[in-house]
């Protein structure tokens, strides 16, 4: 398989993972958390901390098609 110029598949990436930031309250996490919610709204990727996810659960469920619940 060929790679584009500048692509490096060696796995020696020196970039550090960016911390997650809650889109509602600004809470930060250094890595993925099981209680956090991930959302794509109008093409924008957003994370919500566990507290904000719990406090807004009804609003989150209200946007889902009934087939999902």
N, C-alpha and C positions, 0 to 999 in steps of 0.2 A: 504494500500500500504506500502511496506517496503522500508526502506532507507538503503543506504550503511553506514558502520561505519564512523562516522565523519561528515556525512551529517546533516545539521540542517535546517529544514523548518520553524523555528519559526519566521523568518523575522527580527530577532534582529541582523542583520549584522552590525559589527562595522567598516567594511572597507569603506573608502570614495571613491566616484567615481574618476577615474583618469581623468585629463584634456585631452581634445582632442588636438592633435598637427598636424598641416598641414604638409603633407608629402613633399610638394614642398618648402614652404617658412619658415616653422617652427612657424607660428602664433599659439597662444594657446587660447583655449576656456575652460571655467570651466564647460560647459554643452553642450548638443546638440543644434545646431543652425540650423534654417530652411534653411539658405543659403549655408550651407556646403554640400559637396558631399562625399558619402561613396563609396568605391571601394574595390573589392577583385581581386587582380592581382596575378596570380600564387600562390594562397592560402594565400597571405599576405593581411591583412585588412589594408586599408589606408583611411585617411580622408583628404579632401582638403578644405581650407577656401573658403568663397564666392568670394573673389578677384581672387584667382587662378582658381577657377571653371569657372568664367566668362571669364577670359583671355584665357583659354584653352578649351572653349566649343566645337569648331570645332574638335579638336583632340579627345575629349571625345565622341562626336557623331560619329566620323569616325570609332571608334572601335565597335559600336553597329551594330547588324544585321539590315537590312533594315526594318524588321518587327517591330522594336521598334520605328522607326520614320516614 
